[in-house]
Amino acid sequence: MALTTAPQWFGVVLDCPDASELAHYYQQLLGWRLYKDTPQWATLAPDETTGYNLAFQQEPNYVRPVWPSVPGQPLMMLHLDLQVEDLDAAVARAVGLGAQLAAHQPQEEVRVMLDPAGHPFCFYIDDDDATDDT
């Protein structure tokens, strides 16, 4: 039997040193609304009816993950994928807000970024949406 969940609110939570600080970064990047904002916990979502959110939890022992992975170093536990129309514009915006372009870029149509707390996230263009005129 499948787990019954409340259909109104599904989210992902990222640990970080300051929940409010990282939430404000993503709020500016995504343009989503901030619903809770404290140094310990912050939540944002596109709106109240979308059904998903991104939350941030203060972790006093937080250690930045290393990407790509290195044996014996903190690993990323997940990453966010954000579809964009223009990779260069998305990278410029993210960097302008405090992210870093990761040194290792494994795919041409993807840009791996590191948010201000060091979490990897990816911008990508969905080539399946493009038409082939050849």
C-alpha positions, 0 to 999 in steps of 0.5 A: 500500500502506498503512503498517503500524503497531503497533496497540498504540500510536498517539498525538499529541505536543504541543510545549511548554516543559515536557513534565511540566508539561503532561502533569500538566495533561492527566492531571488533566483527563482522569484518564489514567495517566502512563506517562513523566514527564520535563521533556523527554518525557511520555506519558499514556493511559487505560490500557495496552490502549486503543491511543492516547496523548497525549504531550508534548515539550519544545521550547526554542523553543516559542512559544504559538500564536495563536487565532483565527489572525492573519497573521504570528503562530504558528498552531496546528498541531492541536487536540484535541476532547473530547466531554463531557456538560456544557460548563459543568462541563468548562470550570469543571474545565479553568479550575480546572486552569489553562486559559483559555476562549478569547475567540472562541467560534465555535459554541454547542455547542463551547467553545474552551479554551487549555491552560496552554501555549496549545494550543487544544482544544475541548469539545463535546457531540455533538448526534447522540446526543440524541433529538429529541422534537418 
